[in-house]
């Protein structure tokens, strides 16, 4: 199929229409006496509330109606304060899977979920799940960002195991939802149930998984009248204590602070951390990075992981930039040395304002301020010290507008800005995005256009980036064509993250997937792709790759799959040389992987994978192989332990070492990497539990003595005679880290937590690349160990409860 014909087919499909599926409706009635949330359905309102039943399976097979023995019956009611839900989930109680987990962790559990969409727009859901163990999970969900379980609300639930199933009751306060102030309202509604033993899933309103997103298939909740959005003001005062010891020095810190959530209007919320405290954010899982690109780590600070769906538009917000390593450098005079350079910058405060109007316009505002930060420099002759600013007072801000329409499409405008005081660099990025689906939800067009502007001492640098994809998104057969571009000046790394710029790439994908079980498999997916890669400037060819992948799930709930990727012919790497305009050529690279994951429902389960890389290139004998093994043992419903071993060996790899004058030096090297980790959890109940996390990472790099010089034609030569012995340092590396986290968390009241945490950390890097694993551990334990002990208590205060209490006292 030619490109022109493909585009014609896509465009024609966008004009097709489909008669909308008739929606299920549930009529809700008001109660004057709220039901007691205890898992016992003896309240009078549950005897008269309309039942929602007739659940239909959508996984692993669509259209199967529930049986009498596993049926689900749901009832709802409401008052001036909350929505109430009662569900009787019929089942054999001996078959109910109930594992005790922490909040927002499904584990190996059955579950019951309530999905509410107050705007009834099929795009903005609020989800509440309850497990048979009593654990709560909640999320906000959109088609573009999926489910965000970093979002947390405060709500009430109770569970009881019965002789013929299990019972769930929920109270969802209006402060946990965003809805308009209308006299009569119709909400989108869906109920979702999983039987973990066979991974079957049922919904009240039928779902067609072959096309569209889940929200399109919601039913409607009618009968809501005269409910008003409450004053949504929640206070989270906290106190934390920190004790840290390292190299014989002990530091203590005591913090008192406040986080606030305030409903500015019926649909918009302000989140603020007025005195931030990130003392319990975990250590990063450090790795050895030999490549030319920045190594990044995931966000672990709760304020920056919760409720950021709008700010994630266009991938322009990488929250680790806020409070990260200073952007400036030090300038040393003669006889001066740097004795202290901070690894991070303190965040003074941060706020988020976000929400969406009834007409589908989402608006988000983010702002954070970081403090001025100094490095310390010492004069080696006089012993005097001085400070130098390496990060001034800085402001980070985001503004985003996201207009949704047709229940399945959106157009967005987002701007990010970083302003630093003084002569330090400032940055601004603007992105225009669209995500458009046709009425039948079978074809999709998605794209963006972004412009960056960075103010430097040498002037303003402006860059441009774009992306476009047209794809078929329904049915067994699916395909797409895409194009991505970024010029040499495109730079979003002050508040975003991009590994590299300067690309002009084209790609085509094709896949086949099943939605109905076969004789041996529940489902499988086969996909293939081909990519053509070029530079934006100069417009030269850099490489081609193609590949395929296969994934399947058996009737026994085991997953397995494989993939391979081929880079045929010459590939031109313009980044490994670390110098603009220079490139390194490699040829005919092939990598592949096999993996298997057994059924987690079993007492013992495991994940395993194996893979490797080969080069078919004259004069090169590079190979790489790796394997991973992750056994897990579920000792009981409360106790789970998971161990993971990953091993990687790269033999005769080639890469950048250093520069000598104008010459770029490469080396041939062997790299060995081993990672051991252990995770264990013991949950006493749904509200308190212990957690253990351990990780030891070890990587060594050993270079051959004879080094290469990169020629202007991209090839390597040894004729220049460089050797590792002649360098001013030994390029070999021995890199090792050790982290251990032991934690206890107790939710002693709704939304209120006590967390006790002990951590220790070890780190070592040297050039002893030839040592064994046991010798490395011995060396690692000779290093100074950092011990951290922290205690934090956070309490949830709802303004509505305070107001009601004062009103009650006044009446008395």
C-alpha positions in Angstrom: 0.0 0.0 0.0 1.5 3.3 -1.0 1.8 6.2 1.5 -0.8 8.2 -0.5 -3.3 5.4 -0.5 -2.8 4.8 3.2 -3.5 8.5 4.0 -6.6 8.4 1.8 -7.9 5.4 3.7 -7.3 7.0 7.1 -9.0 10.3 6.1 -12.0 8.5 4.6 -12.5 6.5 7.8 -12.8 9.7 9.8 -16.1 10.6 8.0 -17.7 7.3 8.8 -20.5 7.1 11.5 -21.8 4.5 13.8 -25.0 4.3 15.7 -24.3 4.8 19.4 -24.8 1.8 21.7 -27.8 2.4 23.9 -26.5 3.1 27.4 -27.6 1.2 30.5 -29.1 3.5 33.2 -29.2 3.2 36.9 -31.7 5.4 38.9 -30.4 6.5 42.3 -32.6 7.7 45.1 -31.8 10.1 48.0 -31.6 8.9 51.6 -32.3 10.9 54.7 -30.5 8.4 56.9 -27.0 7.5 55.6 -26.1 3.8 55.7 -23.5 2.6 58.2 -20.4 1.6 56.4 -19.7 -1.7 58.0 -20.1 -4.3 55.2 -23.5 -5.4 56.6 -26.4 -4.5 54.2 -29.2 -4.2 56.8 -29.8 -0.5 56.3 -33.3 0.3 55.2 -32.2 2.2 52.1 -30.6 -0.9 50.6 -34.0 -2.7 50.7 -35.5 -0.1 48.3 -32.6 1.1 46.1 -32.6 0.0 42.5 -30.2 -2.9 41.8 -27.6 -2.9 39.1 -27.0 -6.5 37.9 -26.5 -8.5 34.7 -22.7 -8.1 34.6 -21.0 -9.2 31.3 -17.5 -10.5 30.8 -15.0 -8.6 28.7 -11.8 -10.5 29.5 -10.6 -13.1 28.5 -13.8 -13.4 26.4 -16.4 -10.8 25.6 -20.2 -11.3 25.9 -20.4 -14.0 28.6 -23.2 -13.3 31.0 -22.5 -13.9 34.7 -23.9 -17.0 36.3 -26.2 -17.2 39.3 -23.4 -18.4 41.6 -21.0 -15.5 40.7 -23.5 -12.7 40.1 -23.0 -9.2 41.3 -25.7 -6.9 42.6 -25.0 -3.2 43.3 -27.1 -0.5 44.8 -26.5 3.2 45.3 -27.9 6.1 47.2 -26.8 9.6 48.1 -27.4 12.5 50.5 -26.0 16.0 50.8 -22.6 14.8 51.7 -21.7 11.7 49.7 -22.4 8.9 47.3 -23.0 5.5 48.9 -22.5 2.1 47.2 -23.3 -1.4 48.3 -22.3 -4.5 46.4 -23.0 -8.1 47.0 -20.5 -10.2 45.1 -21.7 -13.8 45.0 -18.9 -16.5 45.0 -17.6 -19.5 46.7 -15.8 -18.0 49.7 -13.0 -20.6 49.5 -12.1 -19.4 46.0 -12.0 -15.7 46.8 -8.4 -14.5 46.4 -7.5 -12.2 49.3 -4.0 -11.0 49.7 -3.2 -8.2 52.2 -1.4 -5.4 50.4 -0.6 -1.7 50.9 -2.8 1.1 49.5 -3.0 1.2 45.6 -1.5 -2.3 45.3 -3.9 -4.8 43.6 -1.6 -7.8 44.4 -3.2 -11.2 43.7 -6.7 -10.2 44.6 -10.3 -10.2 43.5 -11.6 -6.7 43.3 -14.7 -4.5 43.0 -14.5 -1.1 41.4 -16.8 1.9 41.0 -15.9 4.3 38.2 -17.6 7.7 38.3 -17.6 10.4 35.6 -19.5 13.4 36.9 -19.1 15.3 33.6 -20.3 12.2 31.7 -17.8 13.0 29.0 -16.2 9.5 28.5 -12.7 11.0 29.2 -12.3 12.0 32.8 -13.0 9.1 35.3 -12.5 8.9 39.0 -12.0 5.3 40.1 -12.5 3.6 43.5 -11.5 0.0 44.1 -11.8 -2.3 47.1 -10.2 -5.7 47.6 -11.5 -8.5 49.8 -8.7 -7.8 52.2 -10.2 -4.3 52.7 -7.4 -2.5 50.9 -8.4 0.7 49.0 -7.2 1.8 45.6 -8.1 5.0 43.8 -7.1 6.7 40.6 -8.0 9.4 38.1 -8.0 8.2 34.4 -8.0 9.8 31.0 -7.6 8.1 27.6 -4.3 9.9 26.9 -2.6 9.3 30.3 -4.3 6.1 31.4 -4.8 5.4 35.1 -3.0 7.6 37.7 -2.9 5.7 41.0 -0.6 8.4 42.4 -3.8 10.4 43.0 -5.3 9.7 46.4 -8.6 10.7 48.0 -10.0 10.1 51.5 -13.1 7.9 51.5 -14.6 5.1 53.5 -15.2 1.4 52.8 -15.8 -1.8 54.6 -15.7 -5.5 53.5 -17.3 -8.7 54.9 -16.7 -12.2 53.8 -20.1 -14.1 53.7 -21.1 -17.7 53.2 -21.9 -17.1 49.6 -19.5 -14.4 48.6 -18.3 -11.1 49.9 -19.9 -7.7 50.6 -18.5 -4.2 50.0 -19.8 -0.8 51.2 -18.4 2.5 50.1 -18.9 6.1 51.1 -17.4 8.5 48.6 -17.6 12.1 49.9 -18.3 14.9 47.4 -15.0 16.5 48.3 -13.3 13.5 46.5 -15.1 14.4 43.2 -15.4 17.4 40.9 -18.8 18.1 39.5 -20.9 21.1 38.4 -23.5 23.0 40.5 -26.6 21.9 38.5 -30.0 21.1 39.9 -30.4 17.8 38.0 -27.3 15.8 37.0 -26.5 12.7 35.0 -23.2 11.1 35.6 -21.3 8.4 33.8 -21.1 5.2 35.8 -19.5 1.8 35.6 -19.0 -1.1 38.0 -16.0 -3.4 37.5 -15.3 -6.8 39.0 -12.4 -9.2 38.8 -12.1 -12.9 39.6 -8.3 -13.2 40.1 -8.2 -17.0 40.0 -8.9 -17.0 36.2 -8.3 -13.2 35.5 -11.8 -12.9 34.3 -13.3 -9.4 34.4 -16.9 -8.3 34.2 -18.6 -4.9 33.9 -22.2 -3.8 34.5 -22.3 -1.9 31.2 -20.9 -4.1 28.4 -17.4 -3.2 27.0 -16.1 -3.8 23.5 -12.3 -4.2 24.0 -11.7 -4.3 20.2 -12.0 -0.5 19.9 -12.2 2.7 21.9 -11.4 3.4 25.5 -13.2 1.9 28.5 -14.9 5.2 29.4 -16.9 5.1 26.1 -18.9 2.2 27.4 -20.0 3.7 30.7 -23.7 3.6 31.7 -25.5 6.6 33.1 -26.4 7.4 36.7 -29.7 9.4 36.8 -31.7 10.9 39.6 -29.1 13.1 41.3 -30.8 16.3 42.3 -30.0 19.3 44.4 -26.4 18.3 45.3 -24.0 21.1 45.7 -20.2 20.9 45.6 -18.9 21.3 49.1 -16.2 23.6 50.3 -13.3 21.4 49.4 -10.6 22.3 51.9 -8.4 19.6 53.2 -5.4 20.2 55.5 -2.5 17.8 55.9 -0.3 19.0 58.8 2.8 16.9 59.4 5.8 16.6 61.6 8.9 14.7 60.7 12.2 13.9 62.5 15.3 12.9 60.7 18.6 11.4 62.0 21.5 10.9 59.6 24.9 9.6 60.3 27.8 9.5 57.9 31.6 9.3 58.4 31.3 9.9 62.1 29.1 12.9 61.8 25.5 12.9 63.0 22.9 15.4 61.7 19.4 15.8 63.1 16.4 17.7 61.6 12.9 18.4 62.8 10.3 19.7 60.4 6.8 20.9 60.8 4.8 21.6 57.7 1.5 21.7 55.9 0.1 20.5 52.6 -3.2 21.9 51.5 -6.0 20.9 49.0 -8.5 23.6 48.3 -11.4 23.6 45.9 -11.2 27.1 44.3 -14.4 26.4 42.4 -16.7 23.4 41.8 -14.3 21.9 39.3 -10.9 23.4 40.1 -8.5 22.4 43.0 -5.4 24.0 44.5 -2.7 21.7 45.8 0.1 23.3 47.7 3.0 22.1 49.8 3.8 25.2 51.8 6.8 23.7 53.7 8.0 20.8 51.6 9.4 17.7 53.3 10.9 15.0 51.1 12.9 13.4 53.8 11.3 10.0 53.2 11.8 9.9 49.4 13.7 6.8 48.5 17.3 6.5 47.3 17.8 6.3 43.5 18.7 3.0 42.0 22.1 4.2 40.7 23.7 2.5 37.7 26.9 2.9 35.8 26.3 4.9 32.6 28.9 4.7 29.8 26.7 6.2 27.2 26.6 9.8 25.8 23.2 10.6 27.3 22.0 11.8 30.7 20.9 9.1 33.1 17.6 9.8 34.8 15.7 8.3 37.7 12.0 8.1 38.6 10.2 10.6 40.7 9.6 9.5 44.4 8.3 12.7 45.9 4.5 12.4 46.5 3.6 16.0 45.6 5.2 15.5 42.2 3.6 12.1 41.5 0.0 12.9 42.4 -2.5 14.6 40.1 -0.2 15.5 37.3 -2.2 14.2 34.4 -2.7 17.6 32.8 0.9 18.6 33.3 2.1 15.4 31.6 0.7 16.6 28.2 3.4 16.5 25.5 6.0 15.0 27.9 7.4 18.5 28.6 7.4 18.1 32.4 10.1 16.0 34.1 9.5 16.8 37.8 13.0 15.7 38.9 14.3 19.0 37.4 12.7 20.8 40.3 15.2 20.7 43.2 17.8 18.7 41.2 21.5 19.3 40.9 22.5 23.0 40.4 22.7 24.3 36.8 25.8 26.5 37.4 29.5 25.7 37.5 32.2 27.0 39.7 35.1 29.2 38.6 38.3 28.4 40.5 41.2 30.8 40.9 44.9 29.7 41.2 45.5 27.6 44.3 41.8 27.0 44.9 40.0 23.7 45.2 36.3 22.8 45.3 35.4 21.3 48.7 31.6 21.2 48.6 29.2 21.1 45.6 25.5 20.4 46.5 23.8 17.5 44.9 20.4 19.1 45.1 18.6 22.4 45.6 16.0 22.9 48.3 12.4 23.4 47.1 10.9 26.3 49.1 7.2 25.7 48.0 5.2 24.4 45.2 1.5 24.7 44.0 -0.7 23.0 41.5 -4.1 24.3 40.2 -6.0 22.0 38.0 -9.5 21.2 36.9 -11.9 20.9 34.0 -15.0 22.8 33.1 -18.3 21.2 32.2 -17.6 22.0 28.5 -14.4 19.9 28.6 -11.8 22.6 29.0 -9.0 21.5 31.3 -6.7 24.1 32.8 -3.6 23.5 34.8 -1.1 25.8 36.5 2.0 24.6 38.3 4.6 26.8 40.1 7.6 25.9 42.3 10.3 28.0 43.8 13.8 26.8 44.7 16.3 28.6 47.0 19.7 30.1 46.2 22.4 27.5 46.5 26.2 27.9 47.0 29.3 25.8 46.4 32.2 26.1 48.9 35.7 26.8 47.6 39.0 26.7 49.6 42.3 28.5 49.0 44.9 25.8 49.4 47.6 28.3 50.5 45.7 30.4 53.1 43.0 27.9 54.1 40.3 30.5 53.7 37.0 29.5 52.2 34.5 31.3 50.0 31.1 30.6 48.5 29.9 30.9 44.9 26.3 30.8 43.7 25.8 27.7 41.5 22.0 28.0 41.5 20.2 31.3 42.1 16.6 31.7 43.3 14.6 30.0 40.6 11.0 29.8 39.5 9.5 26.8 37.6 6.1 27.2 36.1 3.7 25.4 33.7 0.4 26.5 32.1 -1.7 24.0 30.2 -5.0 24.2 28.4 -6.6 21.0 27.2 -9.9 21.1 25.3 -11.7 17.7 25.0 -14.5 17.1 22.4 -16.6 14.3 20.8 -16.0 12.1 23.9 -12.8 10.8 22.4 -10.6 13.7 21.2 -8.6 16.6 22.5 -6.4 19.6 21.5 -3.9 21.0 24.0 -1.6 24.0 24.5 1.1 23.8 27.1 3.9 26.2 28.1 6.7 25.5 30.6 9.1 28.2 31.9 12.2 28.4 34.1 13.4 31.8 35.3 16.6 32.0 37.2 17.8 35.1 39.0 20.8 36.9 37.6 23.0 35.9 34.7 22.0 32.2 34.8 20.1 30.6 31.9 16.3 30.9 31.5 14.2 28.6 29.4 10.7 28.5 27.8 9.0 25.7 25.9 5.6 25.8 24.1 3.7 22.8 22.7 0.6 22.5 20.6 -0.9 18.9 20.6 -3.8 17.1 19.2 -5.3 13.6 19.6 -8.3 13.0 17.4 -10.4 9.8 16.9 -13.2 9.3 14.4 -16.7 8.6 15.6 -16.3 4.9 15.3 -13.1 4.9 17.4 -11.3 2.9 14.7 -8.8 5.5 13.5 -6.6 8.0 15.3 -4.5 11.0 14.4 -2.1 12.3 17.0 0.6 14.9 16.8 2.4 17.8 18.3 4.5 20.9 17.4 6.9 22.2 20.1 9.2 25.2 20.2 12.0 25.7 22.8 13.8 28.9 23.7 16.9 29.0 25.9 18.5 32.3 27.0 22.2 32.0 27.4 25.0 34.5 27.8 25.7 34.2 24.1 22.1 34.9 23.1 18.8 33.1 22.6 18.7 29.6 21.2 15.4 28.6 19.6 14.6 25.0 18.6 11.7 23.1 17.0 10.3 19.6 17.3 7.3 17.8 15.8 5.6 14.4 15.8 2.7 12.9 13.8 1.2 9.5 13.7 -1.8 8.1 11.8 -3.1 4.7 12.9 -5.9 2.2 12.8 -6.8 1.5 16.5 -9.6 -1.1 16.3 -10.0 -4.7 15.3 -7.5 -7.6 15.1 -5.3 -6.0 12.4 -3.8 -2.6 13.2 -1.2 -0.4 11.5 0.4 3.0 11.7 2.8 5.4 10.1 4.7 8.1 12.0 7.2 10.9 11.7 9.3 12.6 14.4 11.6 15.5 14.1 13.8 17.7 16.3 16.4 20.3 15.1 19.8 20.8 16.7 18.7 23.6 18.9 15.7 21.9 20.4 16.3 21.8 24.2 13.6 21.2 26.9 16.0 19.9 29.7 15.5 22.8 32.1 12.0 21.5 33.1 11.6 18.5 30.7 13.7 15.7 29.5 14.9 14.7 26.1 17.8 12.3 25.6 18.9 13.8 22.2 17.8 16.2 19.5 18.8 16.4 15.8 16.7 13.6 14.3 14.3 13.2 11.4 12.8 9.7 11.6 10.0 7.7 9.9 8.3 4.6 11.1 5.7 2.0 10.0 4.1 -0.5 12.4 1.8 -3.5 11.8 0.2 -5.8 14.4 -2.3 -8.6 14.9 -4.0 -9.3 18.2 -6.7 -11.6 19.4 -9.6 -10.9 21.7 -11.2 -14.3 22.1 -9.6 -17.4 23.7 -8.4 -20.2 21.5 -7.8 -23.8 22.5 -4.6 -23.2 24.5 -4.3 -19.4 24.7 -6.4 -16.7 26.2 -4.9 -14.1 23.8 -1.8 -13.2 21.9 -0.3 -10.2 20.1 2.1 -10.2 17.2 3.6 -6.9 16.1 6.3 -5.7 13.6 7.9 -2.4 12.7 10.5 -0.7 10.5 12.2 2.6 11.1 14.3 4.9 8.9 16.5 7.3 10.8 18.2 10.5 9.6 19.7 13.6 11.1 17.8 16.9 10.9 21.0 18.8 10.2 22.8 17.8 8.1 20.0 15.8 6.5 22.0 12.5 6.3 21.0 8.9 6.7 22.0 7.4 10.1 20.5 3.9 10.1 17.6 1.5 9.7 16.1 -1.0 12.1 13.3 -3.5 11.9 11.9 -6.1 14.2 9.0 -8.0 15.6 7.6 -9.1 19.0 5.2 -11.8 20.2 3.3 -12.0 23.5 0.7 -14.5 24.7 -1.1 -15.6 27.8 -2.0 -19.3 28.3 -5.2 -20.8 29.8 -3.1 -21.4 32.9 -2.4 -17.7 33.2 1.3 -18.0 32.2 2.7 -15.2 30.0 5.5 -15.7 27.5 6.9 -13.9 24.6 9.9 -13.0 22.4 11.2 -10.2 20.4 14.1 -9.3 18.0 15.5 -6.2 16.5 17.8 -6.0 13.4 20.0 -3.0 12.3 21.2 -4.0 8.8 24.2 -2.6 7.1 26.1 0.5 8.2 24.7 2.5 11.2 26.1 6.0 11.8 26.2 6.9 15.5 26.6 10.7 15.7 26.5 10.8 19.5 29.0 8.3 20.9 31.9 10.4 19.6 30.8 13.3 21.9 31.7 15.9 19.3 29.3 17.6 16.9 29.6 16.4 13.3 31.7 13.3 14.1 30.2 9.8 13.9 31.1 6.2 14.7 30.1 3.4 12.3 29.0 -0.1 13.4 27.3 -2.8 11.2 24.7 -5.5 11.2 23.6 -5.5 14.9 21.0 -8.1 16.0 19.5 -8.4 19.4 16.8 -10.8 20.7 15.0 -11.7 23.9 12.9 -14.6 25.3 10.8 -14.2 28.5 8.4 -16.2 30.6 6.2 -15.2 33.6 4.3 -17.8 35.5 1.0 -17.5 37.2 1.3 -15.1 40.2 -1.7 -16.8 41.8 0.4 -19.7 42.8 2.4 -19.9 46.1 5.6 -20.0 44.1 5.9 -18.1 40.8 8.8 -16.6 38.8 9.8 -14.4 35.9 12.7 -15.3 33.7 14.2 -13.8 30.6 17.3 -14.4 28.4 18.7 -12.4 25.5 21.7 -11.4 23.6 23.4 -9.2 21.0 25.5 -10.1 18.0 27.5 -8.0 15.5 28.1 -9.4 12.0 31.0 -7.0 11.1 34.4 -7.7 9.7 37.1 -7.2 12.3 34.7 -7.2 15.2 33.8 -10.0 17.6 31.5 -8.2 19.9 28.9 -10.3 21.7 26.5 -9.6 24.6 24.2 -11.8 26.6 22.0 -11.4 29.7 19.6 -13.3 31.8 17.3 -12.5 34.7 15.5 -14.6 37.2 12.9 -13.4 39.7 11.3 -16.0 42.0 8.5 -14.9 44.3 7.0 -16.8 47.2 3.6 -16.0 48.7 4.1 -17.5 52.2 0.6 -16.4 53.3 -2.0 -13.9 52.5 0.0 -11.4 54.5 3.6 -12.2 53.6 5.2 -11.9 50.2 8.9 -12.1 49.2 10.4 -11.4 45.8 14.1 -11.9 44.9 15.6 -10.7 41.6 18.9 -11.5 39.9 20.0 -9.8 36.7 23.3 -10.5 35.0 24.7 -8.9 31.9 28.0 -9.6 30.1 29.3 -7.6 27.2 32.4 -8.9 25.5 34.6 -6.8 23.1 32.3 -3.9 23.1 33.6 -0.6 21.7 33.0 2.9 22.9 34.3 6.3 23.8 37.1 6.7 26.3 38.5 10.2 26.2 40.0 13.0 23.9 43.7 13.7 23.3 44.0 17.1 21.6 41.8 16.9 18.6 41.7 13.1 18.5 38.8 11.0 19.9 39.9 7.9 21.6 37.8 4.7 21.7 38.5 1.5 23.5 37.5 -2.2 23.3 36.1 -3.3 26.7 34.4 -6.1 28.6 31.6 -5.0 30.9 30.1 -7.2 33.5 27.0 -6.2 35.5 25.2 -8.0 38.3 22.2 -6.8 40.3 20.7 -8.5 43.3 17.5 -7.2 44.9 15.1 -8.4 47.5 11.6 -7.1 48.2 9.4 -8.3 51.1 6.1 -7.1 52.6 4.2 -8.2 55.6 0.8 -6.6 56.0 -0.9 -7.0 59.4 -4.2 -5.7 57.8 -5.3 -3.2 55.1 -4.0 -0.3 57.2 -0.6 -1.2 58.5 2.4 -3.2 57.3 6.1 -3.7 57.1 8.2 -3.4 54.0 11.8 -4.4 53.1 13.7 -3.4 50.0 17.3 -4.3 49.4 19.5 -3.7 46.3 23.1 -4.4 45.4 24.4 -3.2 42.0 27.9 -4.1 40.7 29.4 -3.3 37.4 33.0 -3.6 36.1 34.6 -2.4 32.9 38.0 -3.7 31.7 39.7 -2.1 28.6 42.2 -3.7 26.3 45.5 -1.9 26.6 45.7 -1.0 22.9 43.2 1.8 22.2 41.6 3.1 19.0 41.4 6.5 17.3 38.2 7.5 15.6 38.9 8.6 12.0 36.9 11.2 10.1 35.3 8.4 8.1 33.7 6.9 11.2 36.1 3.9 11.4 38.5 3.0 14.1 42.2 2.5 13.8 45.0 1.3 16.2 47.7 2.8 14.0 48.1 5.9 16.2 49.5 3.7 19.0 47.5 5.0 21.9 47.4 2.7 24.9 45.6 2.7 28.2 48.9 2.7 30.1 49.8 6.0 28.4 46.7 7.7 29.7 46.9 10.0 32.8 44.4 7.7 34.5 43.2 4.1 34.5 40.0 3.8 32.4 39.0 0.6 34.0 36.0 0.9 36.4 34.7 -1.0 39.4 31.3 0.5 40.4 29.2 -0.8 43.3 26.2 0.4 45.4 24.2 -1.0 48.3 20.8 0.2 49.5 18.6 -1.2 52.2 15.2 0.2 53.2 13.1 -1.0 56.1 9.8 0.7 56.7 6.6 0.6 58.7 3.4 2.4 57.7 0.2 2.7 59.7 -2.9 4.5 58.5 -4.3 5.3 62.0 -7.2 7.4 60.7 -8.7 8.1 57.3 -6.0 9.9 55.3 -3.7 10.0 58.3 -0.4 8.1 58.3 2.5 7.3 60.6 5.6 6.2 58.8 8.8 4.9 60.3 11.8 4.4 58.1 15.4 3.1 58.4 17.8 3.3 55.4 21.4 2.6 54.9 23.6 3.2 51.8 27.0 2.3 50.6 28.9 3.4 47.5 32.3 2.7 45.9 33.9 3.3 42.6 37.6 2.6 41.7 39.6 1.0 38.9 39.8 -2.6 40.3 37.9 -4.2 37.5 39.5 -7.6 37.9 38.2 -8.4 41.3 35.5 -11.1 42.2 32.1 -10.4 43.5 33.1 -11.4 47.1 36.2 -9.2 46.9 34.0 -6.3 45.7 31.6 -6.8 48.6 34.6 -6.7 51.0 35.8 -3.5 49.5 32.3 -2.0 49.5 31.9 -2.8 53.2 35.1 -0.9 54.0 33.5 2.3 52.8 31.7 4.7 55.0 28.1 3.7 55.5 25.2 6.3 55.6 22.5 5.5 58.2 19.2 7.3 58.0 16.3 7.1 60.4 13.1 9.1 59.9 9.7 9.4 61.5 6.8 11.2 59.9 3.3 11.7 61.0 0.7 13.3 58.7 -2.9 14.0 59.8 -5.9 14.6 57.6 -8.3 17.4 58.5 -11.5 18.0 56.5 -12.9 21.6 56.8 -16.4 20.3 56.3 -16.1 18.1 59.5 -14.7 21.0 61.5 -17.6 23.3 60.2 -20.2 20.6 61.1 -18.6 20.2 64.6 -18.8 23.9 65.3 -22.3 24.1 64.0 -23.3 21.2 66.3 -21.7 22.9 69.4 -23.4 26.1 68.5 -26.8 24.4 68.4 -26.1 22.7 71.7 
